[in-house]
């Protein structure tokens, strides 16, 4: 068993090009993920393959190259920008003589570091336990192969079944606790609907600037940082827009390409804020060279959580870094679909507020008590 060093990991990154996406951008994103997890990037290995190798994912020759560079850079963990099977991970750890982490485990590790609320911690633990269940069999293969002998009769299968049963019990317990939280969330949503309060959800790729925009529009002080997955816990605040109906704005966890399925499933309760919203503000990093791929990744997650049918305004953020002028764009039917802003400087935010007032005009005053009850839901 390989131990994590106390001073932090020295990580060697591996990005293989299978003809999908820009490998340079994938490496840049993996670097940011590794740093977000607290690692120091010691080096990187890239390559191109038609398909993954069944046993070693990268192939024998590439694994030898990775191993040589790992020794040269004194890296203690190798991080693959891909999902590895349990067998591939075990074979790679044996060949490289160090810990091997795939993209799924890396993202789960970051979420574990960032979770602050009780619900967030439960969601992350559920995803981690489910991930462990998929890897459980391989952990005891060295015992399962033992056919007998003094002191060696049958412990592999017994331990395997025990671990599987204990993890299964933990999954049920976590699901039960999250279902309770989900019921509370449904009750809060009904309260908002009875008070005729509109819900607007910020969604977008991680580090697109959602929390900065959230703070700009609401005057809140939600944590915002130039790092991946700075926000995990959904935050709701009233947003006051002149001429508009009462609205609540929610800041949600950022998305990323190939977001682990177990993580999406575990965070389904939190992400339901987007699925049940009246409007989505899809925040996009206008300065990012691969913003179209990021948009597609967000749309894929929205479809997975059942939010693809929610009306959407695309908010192109960070125009201060691009020189693009603030403003909006309408579709042929005259509906405002795009707004260009800088959450950092505030440019374009008046146009965004006007778009919200246009979408949800105020026709009659709301009951003050009903509106006040959801300020800090």
N, C-alpha and C positions, 0 to 999 in steps of 0.2 A: 504494500500500500504506500502510495507516494504522499508525503506531507506537504502542506502549503507553508512556504517559508514565512517567518514572522515579519520580515521586512518588506513583504509584498512580492508578487510574482514577476519574474523576468520571462516575458512571453515571446515566443517565435510564432509568427502568423503565417498561415497557409491559405492561399487563394488560388483555386484552379479554375480555369476558363473552360466551361462546357458549351460556349457559344450563347450564353444568356447574360445580357447586361454588360456593362463596361467594367472590365476587371480592375482598372485603376480606381474607379469609383468604389467598387466593392472593397478594395484594400483600404481605401481612405475611411470607409464606414466601419470596417472591422477594427481598424486602428482606434477610431473614436470609441467603439464599444469596449475594447480592451482597456483603454485608459479610464473609461467610466467605471469599469470593474476594479480599478485600483492597480492595474498591471503597468509595468514598464516594458515598452516594446523594444526587444533586443534585436529584432531583424524580421525579415519576411521572405517567404518562398512563393513564387508564382509558377504557373505552368499551364499547359493546355492539354486537354484530353477529350476524346470523343464521348466517353462514358466512364463512370466510376468503376474502379476495380472492386470486385466482390469481396476480396479478403482485406485489402489494405487501403481501399478507396483511391489512393494516389498512385498505386503501382509500385513495384519493388524498387525500380531505379530512382524514382522521385523520393521514396521514403528514405533511401540511402543518402540522397542529397540533403533531405531535411535533417536526418540524424547527424550528418557531418557538421552542418551549420549550427545545430543545437549545441553540440559539444564546443564548437568554436566560440559561440556567443554566450556560453554558460547559461542557456535558458533552462528553466525548470518546468515549463509548461508549453505545450504546442497547441495553438488554437486554430481550428479549421473553420473557415467561413462556409460551412456546409453542415447538413445533418448527417451524423454517422450512425450506423447500426451498432448495437451492443457488441457484436462480434468484431466489427471493424475497429471500434475503439479499443477493445482488449488486445487485438493483434497489433495495433499501432503502439500502444503503451509497452508491449513486450519488445517490439522492434526498436523503439526510440528510447526505452528505459527512462521514461518520465511520464508525468500526467498528460493526458490528451483530452481536450475539451472541444466540443462542437458548438456550432452557433446557438443551438437551442439551450444548452446548459449555460452558455455565456450570458444570454439574455435573462435566463432565470436567475442567475447569480446577481445581475445588476438589479433586477426587480427586488430580490431579497435584501439588498443593501439599501434600497430607496424606500421600501414600504414603511409607512409611519402609522397609519391608522390601524385599528384592530381588524377592520374588514380587509384592508390591503394585505396585511400579514397573513390572514387566513387564505386569501386568494392565491398568494404566492406559494404558501405551503402546499395547498391543494395541487397546484401545477407541478411542484417539485416531487411530491409523492407519486403522482401519476407518471411522471418521467422515470422515477426510480423503478416503478413496477415494470416498465418496458425493458429495463436493464437487469432485472433481478436474476433471471435464469443464468446468465453468464457468470455472475459473481460466485456461483457454487459449482461450476462445471468440473473443477479440479476434484471436488468431493464426489460428484455424481458418477465419475468414471471409475471410482474405486469399487471393486467388486467384492471385497471381503478382506479377511485377515484380522488378526487380533487387534482390537481397538479401532478398526476401520469399517465396521459393518453398518452401513446405512445412514450415517449422519448427514450426508449431502442432501438427500431427498427430504429428510426430516427437517433440517434447517431451512431449506428452500421453501417448503410448505409453511413452516412457521412464519418466516419473513413475509411471504405472500399474504398470509391470513392477517398478520398484524398491520401491514400496509393497507389491506382492504378495509379493516376496521377503522383505520385512521381516515381513509377517504370518505367513508360513510359519516363519520363524526364531523368532518370539515364541511361536507355537503349540507348536513343538517343545520349547522350554525350559519352557513351562508344563506340557506333558504329562509331562515328567520330574518336575517338582515334584508333580504330581497322583499319579504312581505312588508317590512317597515318602509322600504323605499316605495312600494306600490301605494301604501297608505299616504305617504307624503305627496306622491304624484296626484292622487285623487283630491287631496286638499288643495293643491294648486289649481287643478281643473275646476273645482267648485268655485274657487275665488276668481275664475276667469283670468288666470295668470298664464301668459305665454312662456314657453320654455325654449330657449335658444342654446344650442350646444356647440361648443368649439371642438372641432376635430381636425386632425392633420397628422402629417409625418412628424416623428419625434424631432425636436429642436427647430421646428418651423416658426416658433415665436408665439405659441398659443397663450402661455401664461403671461407674457409681457403684454399681449393684446388684452387679455382678461383684466389685468391690473389697470391698463389705460382706460378701458371702458367703464369699469366699476369703481375705480378708486381703491380697490383692495390691495393687499400686500402679499399676494400668493407668491410662493417661492418661484423665482424665475432665474435660470442660469443657462449659459451657453454650453450645454452638455446634453447627452442623450438621456431620455427618460427622467428629466428633472422632476416631472409631475407624475405621480402614480395615483394619488387619491383624488377623487372627484370633489371639486369645490363649487358651491352654488352661491351666487350673490344677486341681489336686485340690481338691475340696470335702469337708470332713469333716462328716458329719451323723450324730449319735448314732442308732444303731439302723438305719442304712441301709447298703446295699451300697456298695462303693467307687464313687465317681463322679468324673468330670471335667466341669468347667463350661467352655464356650467362649463367648467374647464376639465377636460378629460385626459386620460393617459394618451400619450402619443403612439402612433402606429409605426410600423417598420415592415419592410419587405420580409416575407417568410417568417412572420410572427408565429411563434410556436402555437400549434393548435390547442394544446392543453392550457396554455396561458390565456388564449382567447376564451376558451370554455370557462376557466376559473374566474375571469374578469367579466363574464357575461352580465352579472348583476350590475356592476359599475357601468359597463358599456351600454346598459339599457337606457341610460340617460340620453344617449344619442338616438337609440332606436325609437324612443317614445317622445322625442322632441318635436316641437312644431316647426323648427327650422334649424338647419345645420349651417354653421359658418366654417367652411372648409379652408383652413389657413394653410397657405402654400408659401414656401420660401422662394420668392421670385428670383433670388440671386443664385440659386443652386443650379449647377449645370445639368443635372439629371432630374429636374423637377417633374417632367412628364412621367417618368418611371415612379416617382414618389406619389404622384396623384393616382396612378393606377394601383399602387400598393394600398393606399388608403381606401379607394373605392372597393377593392377586393375584401378588405376587412369589414367595411360597412355592409357589404352583401352578406358576409358570413354571420353578422349579428342581426340581420334583418332590417337594416336601416337604409337600404338602397332606395326605398321609395319616399324618404323624407325630403321635402323641398330643401334646396341647397343654394347658397351663395358662395362663390369662390372668392376668397380674400387673399390677394397676392400681397404678401408682407415683405418687409425688408427692402422696399423700393429706394431707401436712402443709400443702399449699397449698389444700386443698379443705375441710378439716374432716371428711372421711369417716373413720369408725372403722376400724382395722385388723381383719382377719378373713378368713374364707373363705366360699365358697358352693358347695354341692353340687348336682349335677343330680338328676333323679328317681331314678336308679339308685344314688345315694349316692356317686358319684365326684366328688372335689373338682375343680372346673373353674376357679374364680376365687379369687385371693388379693389382698387389698388391703394395700399396703405403702408405706413411705417409705424409700427407699434412703438418703436423706440423714440421717434421724434413727435409722433402724433399726426403727421401729415396723412390726409385721407380719412382720418377717423370721423370728422364731421360728415363726410359723404357716407360713411358706413352707418352712422347713426340715422342719417336721413333715409337710408335704404331700409333700416329696421322700422322706422316710422311709416314708411310707405307700405311695407309688408303687413304691419300690424297697427293700423291707425286706431286712435282712441275715439270711440263714438259715444261712450257714456262713462261717467266716473265709476271706479271700482270701490267696493267696500273697504275702508281703510283697515279694518281688523283682518279681513281675509288676506289682503296684500301683505300686511305686516307679519303674518304668521309664517311666511316662507322666506323671509330675508336671509336667515342663516340656516336653511334646511340642510 
